[in-house]
Amino acid sequence: MSGKDSDVTSRETRLRILLMESELNRAALCHECSLLVDQLKEVGDRIHSTVTVASSFISSFAPSNGEKTGEEPAPAKPSWLSTIVRGVRFATSLWLAFRSKS
């Protein structure tokens, strides 16, 4: 029966070793993920600073709001109420034109 006990203990020992190895792998994975997150943050910071510099560089060449660009400003957009009134007038004139022909 001692052979059976040694077989159980060797299985338990292998199981414990596998569990410890699994824990070590899990800890290593967590550490690698932490390093990856730090590197991604660093890359994000570099991209942010590059975009900031590029934006300020580009805006230094763009005219400010007070400067003239040679283009005329776009005409003011008519209000929705005036658009509706013009539509009603047009529809009324069409209605009267077709009604008088019949």
HELIX and SHEET records of a PDB file:
HELIX    1   1 SER A    2  PHE A   61  1                                  60    
HELIX    2   2 TRP A   80  LYS A  101  1                                  22    
END                                                                             
